[in-house]
Amino acid sequence: GAGVSQSPSNKVTEKGKDVELRCDPISGHTALYWYRQRLGQGLEFLIYFQGNSAPDKSGLPSDRFSAERTGESVSTLTIQRTQQEDSAVYLCASSFYGTNNYEQYFGPGTRLTVT
Amino acid sequence: ELKVEQNPLFLSMQEGKNYTIYCNYSTTSDRLYWYRQDPGKSLESLFVLLSNGAVKQEGRLMASLDTKARLSTLHITAAVHDLSATYFCAVDMGDSNSGYALNFGKGTSLLVTP
């Protein structure tokens, strides 16, 4: 079946511009996660959605970052006034939520380069 | 703060040899995950270990979990070149604010040479 998809796959933007990253989770997965992977680093958790609700947004790196999810499906991560330190691969993952349903399935990621 | 530490971070090994990657974590958890990442690719789930003493095997890879020692191992048997990749272990936070969000180690970059 279809996996997690993300778009765009690559995005090059100028410093100061806004960008929007999109994630389409696996159908029926109620939990959705955003992570960031900087070059040569491990993954950093950003935000979690259960359904359309994000209980805690404190993992977002700054107030320039925002995320939303609609219809318990698509999620967008928006970065305003991008900075060079925002350059990274942004990965989205989805899963069922509940006892014994922990496995997360990752999308291919969006590589963001801020020049 | 939950910390996940892997070692080694870099591993070069010859084909046919055996080796173990170690993953230590700092908090009580019964759930430990191993992922593989090829260069420029996303993460592929290898194992989900859900209880103390859990052992799972897939091909030349075997993962185990000791929750009392807060240690997981990924053992590679008779390595082949196709296993060259970066391997991440992760522990989930398991709370209402972050769901089962994963806290990752820095990854072990494995290179298998002839």
Interface residues (C-beta under 8 A of the other chain):
Chain A: A31 Y33 Y35 Q41 G42 L43 E44 F45 Y48 Q50 P55 D56 G59 L91 A93 S95 Y97 N100 Y102 E103 Q104 Y105 F106 G107 P108 G109
Chain B: R31 Y33 Y35 K41 S42 L43 E44 S45 V48 L50 F88 A90 D92 M93 S96 N97 S98 G99 Y100 A101 L102 N103 F104 G105 K106 G107
